Amino acid sequence: MIDASEGAGKLNAGRARSMDLITSALFELLTDRPFAQVTITDICKKAGVARKTFYRNFSSKTSIVERLVDQVFFEFMQKYDFTTSGARKIYLYWFEYILCTREFSAIFFDPDLYIFIINKIREFVEIELNESFHDAVAFDPLLREYYLNFAAAGIASIMREWMKNDCQTPAKTMATLTAKLISGFVL
């Protein structure tokens, strides 16, 4: 996973603004059409930036999504210590974040981005597993990949369904459910 702090100090205000404009433009465009149908030209036009500005800041459309997700995970990693926070508190943060920013809806409902978000969640689950479960629980290394993939897809599926139902169930309830379901599969 990319450390969002890396390079953060190197960003000048103009570059940071351009990156924010491009990120916002992509997510606005995703409200009207699928990720696969959004072009770099569309993003630049919506953001009001030149194509060279886009490529100075991003290598692809996917790198925009990666930036947003990495920022969220970086903020999260700064806020919580996996060894002391507990799974429920960690999942609560995720659900509350979704309530505060609907940008994630586009990620979870676009088929191309859904796979991407599952892979990003998998990175996070792997960190969580290494820092909290691995030393505390006898976890069979041969089953590790199965667990990581299952947990990531499960978490993404729960969040997607919750958003599909307009986040009606309280975030605390969803965090408790997710923690129970995922912890039930640690071997």
C-alpha positions as semicolon CSV with decimal commas, in nm:
position;residue;x (nm);y (nm);z (nm)
1;M;0,000;0,000;0,000
2;I;0,124;0,349;-0,078
3;D;0,201;0,561;0,225
4;A;-0,004;0,875;0,166
5;S;0,238;1,077;0,377
6;E;0,515;0,994;0,132
7;G;0,537;1,284;-0,103
8;A;0,265;1,475;0,085
9;G;0,522;1,724;0,208
10;K;0,654;1,756;-0,146
11;L;0,319;1,866;-0,287
12;N;0,290;2,235;-0,344
13;A;-0,047;2,402;-0,307
14;G;-0,106;2,423;-0,683
15;R;-0,033;2,057;-0,742
16;A;-0,247;1,950;-0,447
17;R;-0,532;2,164;-0,581
18;S;-0,498;2,009;-0,928
19;M;-0,505;1,661;-0,781
20;D;-0,815;1,744;-0,579
21;L;-0,990;1,892;-0,884
22;I;-0,909;1,584;-1,092
23;T;-1,024;1,349;-0,816
24;S;-1,351;1,537;-0,768
25;A;-1,409;1,547;-1,143
26;L;-1,373;1,171;-1,177
27;F;-1,620;1,103;-0,897
28;E;-1,870;1,352;-1,038
29;L;-1,846;1,180;-1,376
30;L;-1,901;0,841;-1,211
31;T;-2,245;0,952;-1,099
32;D;-2,351;0,959;-1,467
33;R;-2,158;0,674;-1,627
34;P;-1,942;0,370;-1,557
35;F;-1,568;0,399;-1,496
36;A;-1,488;0,225;-1,826
37;Q;-1,676;0,496;-2,019
38;V;-1,501;0,789;-1,852
39;T;-1,201;0,914;-2,051
40;I;-0,899;1,117;-1,944
41;T;-1,031;1,392;-2,172
42;D;-1,365;1,388;-1,986
43;I;-1,187;1,416;-1,653
44;C;-0,963;1,702;-1,768
45;K;-1,258;1,893;-1,913
46;K;-1,466;1,848;-1,597
47;A;-1,171;1,945;-1,373
48;G;-1,075;2,240;-1,591
49;V;-0,715;2,125;-1,626
50;A;-0,489;2,051;-1,921
51;R;-0,411;1,692;-2,016
52;K;-0,044;1,745;-1,926
53;T;-0,157;1,853;-1,576
54;F;-0,344;1,524;-1,546
55;Y;-0,037;1,320;-1,642
56;R;0,190;1,529;-1,420
57;N;-0,021;1,410;-1,127
58;F;-0,165;1,073;-1,225
59;S;-0,058;0,785;-1,446
60;S;-0,412;0,660;-1,515
61;K;-0,778;0,683;-1,413
62;T;-0,722;0,401;-1,167
63;S;-0,442;0,596;-0,996
64;I;-0,700;0,863;-0,905
65;V;-0,912;0,605;-0,726
66;E;-0,601;0,457;-0,568
67;R;-0,504;0,801;-0,434
68;L;-0,842;0,845;-0,266
69;V;-0,848;0,496;-0,116
70;D;-0,486;0,523;0,000
71;Q;-0,564;0,857;0,167
72;V;-0,857;0,702;0,351
73;F;-0,650;0,406;0,466
74;F;-0,361;0,633;0,564
75;E;-0,590;0,850;0,778
76;F;-0,731;0,536;0,926
77;M;-0,388;0,387;1,001
78;Q;-0,287;0,711;1,175
79;K;-0,601;0,709;1,388
80;Y;-0,610;0,347;1,505
81;D;-0,367;0,097;1,648
82;F;-0,481;-0,250;1,542
83;T;-0,337;-0,414;1,851
84;T;-0,543;-0,199;2,089
85;S;-0,844;-0,069;1,896
86;G;-1,038;-0,386;1,835
87;A;-1,211;-0,491;1,514
88;R;-1,548;-0,334;1,599
89;K;-1,395;0,013;1,641
90;I;-1,200;-0,028;1,318
91;Y;-1,509;-0,130;1,119
92;L;-1,711;0,149;1,280
93;Y;-1,464;0,399;1,138
94;W;-1,515;0,255;0,789
95;F;-1,893;0,274;0,808
96;E;-1,886;0,626;0,952
97;Y;-1,647;0,733;0,678
98;I;-1,889;0,604;0,415
99;L;-2,168;0,806;0,578
100;C;-1,956;1,121;0,560
101;T;-1,841;1,081;0,201
102;R;-2,060;0,934;-0,066
103;E;-1,764;0,924;-0,309
104;F;-1,720;0,564;-0,206
105;S;-2,059;0,472;-0,348
106;A;-1,922;0,509;-0,699
107;I;-1,634;0,276;-0,617
108;F;-1,853;0,002;-0,473
109;F;-2,116;0,003;-0,747
110;D;-1,897;0,018;-1,055
111;P;-1,794;-0,337;-1,157
112;D;-1,444;-0,229;-1,265
113;L;-1,381;-0,044;-0,940
114;Y;-1,543;-0,303;-0,714
115;I;-1,262;-0,548;-0,789
116;F;-1,014;-0,268;-0,721
117;I;-1,171;-0,188;-0,383
118;I;-1,171;-0,556;-0,284
119;N;-0,797;-0,568;-0,356
120;K;-0,739;-0,251;-0,152
121;I;-0,943;-0,389;0,138
122;R;-0,736;-0,708;0,110
123;E;-0,418;-0,502;0,160
124;F;-0,574;-0,351;0,469
125;V;-0,692;-0,689;0,605
126;E;-0,341;-0,824;0,556
127;I;-0,198;-0,542;0,766
128;E;-0,468;-0,600;1,028
129;L;-0,393;-0,973;1,028
130;N;-0,019;-0,916;1,067
131;E;-0,053;-0,661;1,344
132;S;-0,335;-0,805;1,549
133;F;-0,424;-1,164;1,473
134;H;-0,106;-1,327;1,350
135;D;0,085;-1,317;1,676
136;A;-0,217;-1,368;1,898
137;V;-0,380;-1,660;1,718
138;A;-0,239;-1,975;1,566
139;F;-0,316;-1,894;1,203
140;D;-0,233;-2,162;0,950
141;P;-0,006;-1,994;0,691
142;L;-0,133;-2,232;0,423
143;L;-0,483;-2,090;0,466
144;R;-0,374;-1,726;0,484
145;E;-0,448;-1,637;0,119
146;Y;-0,794;-1,792;0,139
147;Y;-0,873;-1,597;0,454
148;L;-0,744;-1,267;0,312
149;N;-0,948;-1,300;-0,008
150;F;-1,260;-1,416;0,174
151;A;-1,241;-1,139;0,436
152;A;-1,180;-0,864;0,179
153;A;-1,466;-0,976;-0,044
154;G;-1,692;-1,017;0,260
155;I;-1,621;-0,670;0,397
156;A;-1,668;-0,511;0,054
157;S;-1,993;-0,702;0,004
158;I;-2,132;-0,595;0,341
159;M;-2,047;-0,231;0,273
160;R;-2,191;-0,245;-0,076
161;E;-2,518;-0,395;0,045
162;W;-2,538;-0,137;0,323
163;M;-2,496;0,147;0,072
164;K;-2,747;-0,016;-0,161
165;N;-2,996;0,003;0,128
166;D;-2,915;0,375;0,167
167;C;-2,714;0,317;0,488
168;Q;-3,036;0,273;0,687
169;T;-2,892;0,033;0,944
170;P;-2,689;0,226;1,205
171;A;-2,312;0,227;1,147
172;K;-2,256;0,079;1,496
173;T;-2,478;-0,216;1,412
174;M;-2,295;-0,272;1,084
175;A;-1,956;-0,253;1,256
176;T;-2,063;-0,510;1,514
177;L;-2,202;-0,741;1,245
178;T;-1,887;-0,713;1,033
179;A;-1,658;-0,777;1,330
180;K;-1,860;-1,083;1,431
181;L;-1,868;-1,225;1,080
182;I;-1,501;-1,169;1,006
183;S;-1,371;-1,278;1,347
184;G;-1,576;-1,596;1,316
185;F;-1,355;-1,700;1,026
186;V;-1,015;-1,659;1,191
187;L;-0,882;-2,010;1,229
